[in-house]
Amino acid sequence: MPEHIYKIALSLIKGIGPKLARTLVAYFGSVEFLFEEKRFPFDKVPGIGKHISDMLNSINKEALLQKAQKEMDFVAKHGIDIFFFLDDDFPKRLTNCDDAPILLYSMGNADFDSTKMISVVGTRRPTDYGISFCEQIVSELAQIYPDTVIVSGLAYGIDICAHRAALKHRMTTVAVLAHGLDRIYPATHSHTAREMVANGALVAEFMSGTQPDKQNFVRRNRIVAGLSDAVIVVESAQKGGALITASIASDYNRDVFALPGRIGDEASAGCNRLIKSNRANLLESVEDLEYILNWQRNPKSNTIQKSIFAQPETPEEKKIMDILLVEKELNLNVLAFRCELPVGKASSSLLELEFKGLVKSRPGGMFKIV
């Protein structure tokens, strides 16, 4: 029987978490051994009492292996990769997380051991300020550190904003899902997910058929935190999944960054509290990441020069340039109002101008001519 089937079967045993699964494999020496013998003195294993021992000895191993075989057929049919915690290609950052999943399913071509990996998380109901900054920080990373992998959870709000900004700038981006790889949730993000398979990956610890249940999102957050060098919280209320991810990241000794917001803004309350309590570094630009993470940019290859051929192309870009030439520096919302453009359209036009080297973004959602 293929080795992967035993690995999948181990991950399917109810009542066995990642820590205990690792202990069992270490104690008995292999995954196969657990399924080939009829009965074990599990209560002799450190951390296992009589109750769990009896439960393990009563499981229907044949049924588990059949279920694992069915999943293996699905994996083979859809070109899905399996990473087991003892395999050489298991993400190395996760090996330092004691509660990381023992097995991951992945669809795509991302390098999970890339030199720089950053998780970007936040509220599902972002403001224009949060969306603008999310696009800005990804754009800056694309210009200065284009090999950075952007990790998030494909959810509404900041998650999908980070993924789409990464794809726009041809960066690798990884989505950690709270369900099996046989579906996409929310379905409205299916197109983006398909793009990510070509330039990144979809990752899950759950087998096919697993629904996006509430508890799975909390479990998903630890993978978002563990895969990266640092977690950026763009916007968050006083409570939310982004703060859970930030807390897990701290437990994993990852650096946490937060975008500051105005006092009294509900969408920034969680970020401000993280900064105030010294649980996150204040983030205004890529320079803050460089300082805390000790990144060293290459001045020869990472400085974006304004091309003499770069010109505003669309009517929206021309409007923005004309106003900035007079006003020198304006906030995104004011600029959108002056140009009579929706904020989203103004933001995307500014990103194009910034990528051409014509406009530079500043802290606080401000933009100026380069």
Kinemage of the C-alpha trace (Angstrom):
@kinemage 1
@onewidth
@group {chain A} dominant
@subgroup {mainchain}
@vectorlist {calphas} color= white
{ca met a 1} P 0.000 0.000 0.000
{ca pro a 2} L 1.409 3.469 -0.922
{ca glu a 3} L 3.001 5.289 2.018
{ca his a 4} L 0.842 8.386 1.488
{ca ile a 5} L -2.287 6.393 2.292
{ca tyr a 6} L -0.987 5.658 5.797
{ca lys a 7} L -0.114 9.320 6.254
{ca ile a 8} L -3.594 10.430 5.229
{ca ala a 9} L -5.173 7.777 7.446
{ca leu a 10} L -3.204 9.029 10.454
{ca ser a 11} L -4.506 12.556 9.891
{ca leu a 12} L -8.071 11.210 9.862
{ca ile a 13} L -8.032 9.658 13.338
{ca lys a 14} L -10.444 11.660 15.471
{ca gly a 15} L -9.128 12.693 18.859
{ca ile a 16} L -5.524 12.734 17.668
{ca gly a 17} L -4.126 16.229 17.342
{ca pro a 18} L -0.853 17.180 15.626
{ca lys a 19} L 1.211 16.960 18.819
{ca leu a 20} L -0.036 13.498 19.736
{ca ala a 21} L 0.324 12.256 16.168
{ca arg a 22} L 3.966 13.301 16.178
{ca thr a 23} L 4.498 11.547 19.500
{ca leu a 24} L 2.984 8.307 18.186
{ca val a 25} L 5.117 8.283 15.050
{ca ala a 26} L 8.261 9.026 17.065
{ca tyr a 27} L 7.472 6.283 19.602
{ca phe a 28} L 6.636 3.519 17.120
{ca gly a 29} L 9.108 4.545 14.447
{ca ser a 30} L 6.807 4.681 11.419
{ca val a 31} L 3.291 5.525 10.296
{ca glu a 32} L 2.756 2.125 8.707
{ca phe a 33} L 3.417 0.310 11.980
{ca leu a 34} L 0.423 2.019 13.568
{ca phe a 35} L -1.944 0.451 11.054
{ca glu a 36} L -0.324 -2.936 10.487
{ca glu a 37} L -0.442 -4.221 14.066
{ca lys a 38} L -3.731 -5.205 15.681
{ca arg a 39} L -3.218 -3.817 19.175
{ca phe a 40} L -0.700 -1.593 20.949
{ca pro a 41} L 0.087 -0.657 24.545
{ca phe a 42} L -0.719 2.973 23.720
{ca asp a 43} L -0.983 3.848 27.396
{ca lys a 44} L 2.796 3.369 27.628
{ca val a 45} L 3.320 6.240 25.211
{ca pro a 46} L 4.108 9.571 26.946
{ca gly a 47} L 1.042 11.787 26.972
{ca ile a 48} L -1.483 9.011 26.385
{ca gly a 49} L -3.728 7.711 29.145
{ca lys a 50} L -6.026 4.700 29.287
{ca his a 51} L -9.000 6.534 27.729
{ca ile a 52} L -7.122 7.553 24.577
{ca ser a 53} L -5.360 4.173 24.499
{ca asp a 54} L -8.688 2.331 24.451
{ca met a 55} L -10.003 4.698 21.805
{ca leu a 56} L -7.007 4.129 19.550
{ca asn a 57} L -7.254 0.369 19.884
{ca ser a 58} L -10.947 0.444 19.003
{ca ile a 59} L -10.702 2.408 15.753
{ca asn a 60} L -11.632 0.710 12.512
{ca lys a 61} L -8.272 0.815 10.761
{ca glu a 62} L -9.594 -0.800 7.601
{ca ala a 63} L -12.275 1.878 7.237
{ca leu a 64} L -9.689 4.621 7.756
{ca leu a 65} L -7.400 3.148 5.113
{ca gln a 66} L -10.276 2.888 2.651
{ca lys a 67} L -11.180 6.506 3.265
{ca ala a 68} L -7.532 7.459 2.821
{ca gln a 69} L -7.398 5.519 -0.459
{ca lys a 70} L -10.416 7.443 -1.741
{ca glu a 71} L -8.711 10.721 -0.846
{ca met a 72} L -5.516 9.533 -2.518
{ca asp a 73} L -7.488 8.909 -5.715
{ca phe a 74} L -8.866 12.465 -5.528
{ca val a 75} L -5.374 13.871 -4.948
{ca ala a 76} L -3.912 11.996 -7.911
{ca lys a 77} L -6.768 12.986 -10.226
{ca his a 78} L -6.439 16.717 -9.490
{ca gly a 79} L -2.654 17.023 -9.328
{ca ile a 80} L -2.561 17.852 -5.625
{ca asp a 81} L 0.673 17.607 -3.657
{ca ile a 82} L 0.847 16.106 -0.178
{ca phe a 83} L 3.372 17.315 2.394
{ca phe a 84} L 3.865 15.145 5.508
{ca phe a 85} L 5.681 16.542 8.517
{ca leu a 86} L 8.554 14.033 8.179
{ca asp a 87} L 9.065 14.694 4.462
{ca asp a 88} L 11.975 16.809 3.263
{ca asp a 89} L 9.619 19.112 1.320
{ca phe a 90} L 7.334 19.881 4.283
{ca pro a 91} L 7.429 23.695 4.830
{ca lys a 92} L 10.417 24.272 7.085
{ca arg a 93} L 8.894 27.229 8.902
{ca leu a 94} L 6.057 24.982 10.087
{ca thr a 95} L 8.467 22.423 11.547
{ca asn a 96} L 9.126 24.950 14.335
{ca cys a 97} L 5.418 25.096 15.253
{ca asp a 98} L 4.511 22.289 17.651
{ca asp a 99} L 0.804 22.360 16.741
{ca ala a 100} L 1.288 22.636 12.980
{ca pro a 101} L -0.665 20.100 10.919
{ca ile a 102} L 1.040 16.784 10.278
{ca leu a 103} L -0.152 16.824 6.677
{ca leu a 104} L -0.884 19.515 4.089
{ca tyr a 105} L -2.601 19.359 0.715
{ca ser a 106} L -1.404 21.855 -1.878
{ca met a 107} L -2.461 22.792 -5.388
{ca gly a 108} L -0.090 25.062 -7.296
{ca asn a 109} L 3.616 25.725 -7.586
{ca ala a 110} L 4.645 27.928 -4.647
{ca asp a 111} L 7.968 27.547 -2.859
{ca phe a 112} L 6.963 27.318 0.813
{ca asp a 113} L 10.591 27.780 1.832
{ca ser a 114} L 11.033 31.016 -0.078
{ca thr a 115} L 13.525 33.440 1.498
{ca lys a 116} L 10.827 36.006 2.307
{ca met a 117} L 7.241 35.157 3.210
{ca ile a 118} L 4.803 37.689 4.630
{ca ser a 119} L 1.232 37.079 5.808
{ca val a 120} L -1.256 39.910 5.285
{ca val a 121} L -4.505 39.664 7.263
{ca gly a 122} L -7.297 41.933 8.413
{ca thr a 123} L -10.969 42.652 8.652
{ca arg a 124} L -13.532 41.364 6.184
{ca arg a 125} L -15.046 44.860 6.101
{ca pro a 126} L -12.084 47.123 5.319
{ca thr a 127} L -12.256 50.851 4.802
{ca asp a 128} L -10.808 52.661 1.795
{ca tyr a 129} L -7.844 53.498 4.036
{ca gly a 130} L -7.161 49.817 4.714
{ca ile a 131} L -7.606 48.747 1.095
{ca ser a 132} L -5.323 51.518 -0.107
{ca phe a 133} L -2.591 50.606 2.363
{ca cys a 134} L -2.875 46.893 1.588
{ca glu a 135} L -2.358 47.608 -2.096
{ca gln a 136} L 0.426 50.064 -1.269
{ca ile a 137} L 2.478 47.697 0.896
{ca val a 138} L 2.182 44.853 -1.617
{ca ser a 139} L 3.145 47.242 -4.414
{ca glu a 140} L 6.223 48.385 -2.466
{ca leu a 141} L 7.240 44.789 -1.804
{ca ala a 142} L 6.799 43.980 -5.486
{ca gln a 143} L 9.099 46.840 -6.441
{ca ile a 144} L 11.818 46.246 -3.858
{ca tyr a 145} L 11.537 42.540 -2.968
{ca pro a 146} L 9.649 40.944 -5.889
{ca asp a 147} L 10.415 37.398 -4.706
{ca thr a 148} L 8.393 37.887 -1.500
{ca val a 149} L 5.544 35.390 -1.124
{ca ile a 150} L 2.261 36.915 0.099
{ca val a 151} L 0.215 34.596 2.345
{ca ser a 152} L -3.419 35.092 3.381
{ca gly a 153} L -6.723 33.253 3.709
{ca leu a 154} L -8.771 34.094 0.562
{ca ala a 155} L -11.511 35.623 2.734
{ca tyr a 156} L -13.461 38.780 1.983
{ca gly a 157} L -11.781 42.102 2.711
{ca ile a 158} L -8.071 42.427 3.332
{ca asp a 159} L -7.303 38.793 2.457
{ca ile a 160} L -8.562 38.965 -1.111
{ca cys a 161} L -7.136 42.475 -1.509
{ca ala a 162} L -3.649 41.146 -0.652
{ca his a 163} L -3.945 38.173 -3.018
{ca arg a 164} L -5.174 40.277 -5.924
{ca ala a 165} L -2.517 42.943 -5.388
{ca ala a 166} L 0.162 40.233 -5.415
{ca leu a 167} L -1.195 38.724 -8.631
{ca lys a 168} L -1.382 42.158 -10.216
{ca his a 169} L 2.306 42.687 -9.539
{ca arg a 170} L 3.223 39.128 -10.585
{ca met a 171} L 4.175 38.047 -7.091
{ca thr a 172} L 3.684 34.547 -5.717
{ca thr a 173} L 0.735 34.352 -3.343
{ca val a 174} L -0.545 31.503 -1.156
{ca ala a 175} L -4.065 31.059 0.218
{ca val a 176} L -4.596 28.860 3.266
{ca leu a 177} L -8.120 27.428 3.109
{ca ala a 178} L -10.492 26.368 5.880
{ca his a 179} L -11.929 23.466 3.878
{ca gly a 180} L -10.927 20.811 1.360
{ca leu a 181} L -9.445 21.565 -2.044
{ca asp a 182} L -12.574 20.320 -3.800
{ca arg a 183} L -14.249 23.717 -3.354
{ca ile a 184} L -13.570 27.432 -2.992
{ca tyr a 185} L -15.125 29.562 -0.275
{ca pro a 186} L -16.343 32.147 -0.849
{ca ala a 187} L -17.319 31.068 -4.364
{ca thr a 188} L -16.981 34.654 -5.622
{ca his a 189} L -13.213 34.306 -5.204
{ca ser a 190} L -12.968 31.259 -7.475
{ca his a 191} L -11.461 33.213 -10.366
{ca thr a 192} L -8.722 34.617 -8.139
{ca ala a 193} L -8.087 31.136 -6.726
{ca arg a 194} L -7.575 29.750 -10.232
{ca glu a 195} L -5.078 32.516 -10.967
{ca met a 196} L -3.227 31.666 -7.765
{ca val a 197} L -2.760 28.044 -8.789
{ca ala a 198} L -0.757 29.335 -11.757
{ca asn a 199} L 1.307 31.763 -9.663
{ca gly a 200} L 1.212 30.492 -6.110
{ca ala a 201} L -0.794 27.847 -4.308
{ca leu a 202} L -3.941 26.890 -2.456
{ca val a 203} L -3.162 25.055 0.781
{ca ala a 204} L -5.307 23.143 3.260
{ca glu a 205} L -4.911 20.622 6.034
{ca phe a 206} L -8.433 19.319 5.364
{ca met a 207} L -9.347 16.487 3.030
{ca ser a 208} L -11.853 16.867 0.206
{ca gly a 209} L -15.457 17.073 1.332
{ca thr a 210} L -14.619 19.183 4.386
{ca gln a 211} L -17.015 22.101 4.765
{ca pro a 212} L -15.865 25.652 5.641
{ca asp a 213} L -17.113 25.344 9.214
{ca lys a 214} L -16.416 28.100 11.745
{ca gln a 215} L -13.871 26.119 13.783
{ca asn a 216} L -11.834 25.397 10.672
{ca phe a 217} L -11.079 29.092 10.168
{ca val a 218} L -9.446 29.295 13.588
{ca arg a 219} L -7.333 26.225 12.773
{ca arg a 220} L -6.469 27.757 9.415
{ca asn a 221} L -5.089 30.879 11.107
{ca arg a 222} L -2.187 29.021 12.714
{ca ile a 223} L -0.962 27.933 9.275
{ca val a 224} L -1.226 31.503 7.964
{ca ala a 225} L 0.935 32.595 10.904
{ca gly a 226} L 3.362 29.685 10.779
{ca leu a 227} L 4.166 29.805 7.077
{ca ser a 228} L 5.539 33.343 7.257
{ca asp a 229} L 8.369 35.390 8.720
{ca ala a 230} L 5.952 38.086 9.848
{ca val a 231} L 2.243 38.874 9.991
{ca ile a 232} L 0.831 42.238 8.929
{ca val a 233} L -2.550 43.213 10.379
{ca val a 234} L -3.945 45.896 8.084
{ca glu a 235} L -7.249 46.618 9.833
{ca ser a 236} L -9.094 44.884 12.660
{ca ala a 237} L -11.835 45.672 15.135
{ca gln a 238} L -11.400 44.884 18.835
{ca lys a 239} L -12.125 41.212 18.086
{ca gly a 240} L -11.576 39.154 14.972
{ca gly a 241} L -9.692 36.413 13.217
{ca ala a 242} L -6.814 38.735 12.307
{ca leu a 243} L -6.057 39.301 15.999
{ca ile a 244} L -6.112 35.550 16.586
{ca thr a 245} L -3.578 35.138 13.787
{ca ala a 246} L -1.430 37.889 15.311
{ca ser a 247} L -1.523 36.185 18.721
{ca ile a 248} L -0.528 32.845 17.217
{ca ala a 249} L 2.274 34.517 15.296
{ca ser a 250} L 3.651 35.950 18.541
{ca asp a 251} L 3.538 32.482 20.110
{ca tyr a 252} L 5.525 31.216 17.135
{ca asn a 253} L 8.105 33.979 17.629
{ca arg a 254} L 7.074 35.667 14.403
{ca asp a 255} L 7.172 39.435 14.098
{ca val a 256} L 3.792 41.171 14.023
{ca phe a 257} L 3.096 44.501 12.329
{ca ala a 258} L -0.042 46.623 12.432
{ca leu a 259} L -1.266 49.616 10.456
{ca pro a 260} L -2.165 52.451 12.851
{ca gly a 261} L -5.519 54.176 12.435
{ca arg a 262} L -7.360 57.158 13.793
{ca ile a 263} L -8.574 57.087 17.383
{ca gly a 264} L -12.206 56.058 17.437
{ca asp a 265} L -12.183 54.224 14.090
{ca glu a 266} L -13.725 50.830 14.748
{ca ala a 267} L -11.818 49.191 11.889
{ca ser a 268} L -8.503 50.279 13.427
{ca ala a 269} L -9.289 49.601 17.093
{ca gly a 270} L -7.615 46.189 17.115
{ca cys a 271} L -4.496 47.416 15.316
{ca asn a 272} L -4.130 50.418 17.624
{ca arg a 273} L -4.473 48.155 20.646
{ca leu a 274} L -1.800 45.785 19.308
{ca ile a 275} L 0.606 48.695 18.880
{ca lys a 276} L -0.307 50.304 22.209
{ca ser a 277} L 0.283 47.058 24.106
{ca asn a 278} L 3.606 46.435 22.323
{ca arg a 279} L 2.274 43.295 20.665
{ca ala a 280} L 2.844 44.674 17.177
{ca asn a 281} L 5.288 46.959 15.442
{ca leu a 282} L 3.843 50.090 13.876
{ca leu a 283} L 3.883 49.752 10.091
{ca glu a 284} L 3.893 52.659 7.654
{ca ser a 285} L 5.996 51.348 4.771
{ca val a 286} L 8.420 48.651 3.643
{ca glu a 287} L 11.181 50.477 5.502
{ca asp a 288} L 9.594 49.337 8.787
{ca leu a 289} L 9.705 45.719 7.639
{ca glu a 290} L 13.335 46.139 6.625
{ca tyr a 291} L 14.274 47.591 9.996
{ca ile a 292} L 12.602 44.933 12.154
{ca leu a 293} L 13.300 41.920 9.922
{ca asn a 294} L 16.815 43.095 9.050
{ca trp a 295} L 16.207 42.901 5.328
{ca gln a 296} L 18.927 44.349 3.138
{ca arg a 297} L 17.840 45.704 -0.221
{ca asn a 298} L 20.083 45.599 -3.269
{ca pro a 299} L 20.477 49.220 -4.397
{ca lys a 300} L 21.382 48.124 -7.926
{ca ser a 301} L 18.325 46.014 -8.600
{ca asn a 302} L 15.648 47.140 -6.173
{ca thr a 303} L 15.457 50.886 -6.651
{ca ile a 304} L 12.608 51.776 -8.977
{ca gln a 305} L 13.611 54.424 -11.483
{ca lys a 306} L 11.077 56.604 -13.286
{ca ser a 307} L 11.271 55.681 -16.942
{ca ile a 308} L 11.574 58.540 -19.427
{ca phe a 309} L 8.969 56.664 -21.470
{ca ala a 310} L 6.472 56.261 -18.596
{ca gln a 311} L 3.347 58.287 -19.174
{ca pro a 312} L -0.194 58.309 -17.787
{ca glu a 313} L -2.259 56.262 -20.229
{ca thr a 314} L -5.904 56.269 -19.178
{ca pro a 315} L -8.137 59.331 -18.707
{ca glu a 316} L -8.240 58.538 -14.970
{ca glu a 317} L -4.441 58.491 -14.717
{ca lys a 318} L -4.215 61.797 -16.592
{ca lys a 319} L -6.755 63.435 -14.264
{ca ile a 320} L -4.822 62.279 -11.218
{ca met a 321} L -1.483 63.511 -12.574
{ca asp a 322} L -2.927 66.905 -13.525
{ca ile a 323} L -4.268 67.466 -10.009
{ca leu a 324} L -1.134 66.206 -8.253
{ca leu a 325} L 1.025 68.496 -10.394
{ca val a 326} L -0.864 71.423 -8.843
{ca glu a 327} L -1.535 70.172 -5.309
{ca lys a 328} L 1.790 68.288 -4.885
{ca glu a 329} L 0.362 65.834 -2.312
{ca leu a 330} L -3.186 64.643 -1.593
{ca asn a 331} L -5.033 61.975 0.362
{ca leu a 332} L -6.639 59.165 -1.662
{ca asn a 333} L -10.194 60.133 -0.689
{ca val a 334} L -9.643 63.806 -1.496
{ca leu a 335} L -7.957 62.898 -4.749
{ca ala a 336} L -10.851 60.634 -5.752
{ca phe a 337} L -13.314 63.431 -4.972
{ca arg a 338} L -11.346 66.011 -6.945
{ca cys a 339} L -11.093 63.656 -9.929
{ca glu a 340} L -14.767 62.670 -9.655
{ca leu a 341} L -13.774 59.003 -9.490
{ca pro a 342} L -14.890 56.131 -7.258
{ca val a 343} L -12.278 55.523 -4.561
{ca gly a 344} L -11.602 52.011 -5.868
{ca lys a 345} L -10.941 53.292 -9.389
{ca ala a 346} L -8.701 56.079 -8.100
{ca ser a 347} L -6.786 53.577 -5.972
{ca ser a 348} L -6.156 51.182 -8.867
{ca ser a 349} L -5.099 54.057 -11.132
{ca leu a 350} L -2.671 55.285 -8.482
{ca leu a 351} L -1.175 51.800 -8.237
{ca glu a 352} L -0.551 51.822 -11.990
{ca leu a 353} L 1.056 55.256 -11.773
{ca glu a 354} L 3.178 54.133 -8.845
{ca phe a 355} L 4.326 51.042 -10.706
{ca lys a 356} L 5.367 53.288 -13.611
{ca gly a 357} L 7.421 55.362 -11.192
{ca leu a 358} L 5.310 58.496 -11.660
{ca val a 359} L 3.646 58.630 -8.248
{ca lys a 360} L 4.841 57.720 -4.760
{ca ser a 361} L 2.614 56.638 -1.888
{ca arg a 362} L 3.142 58.143 1.537
{ca pro a 363} L 1.983 57.163 5.050
{ca gly a 364} L -1.629 57.951 5.818
{ca gly a 365} L -2.904 57.226 2.317
{ca met a 366} L -1.150 60.251 0.822
{ca phe a 367} L 0.206 60.378 -2.738
{ca lys a 368} L 2.627 62.722 -4.453
{ca ile a 369} L 4.399 63.181 -7.780
{ca val a 370} L 7.831 61.549 -7.881
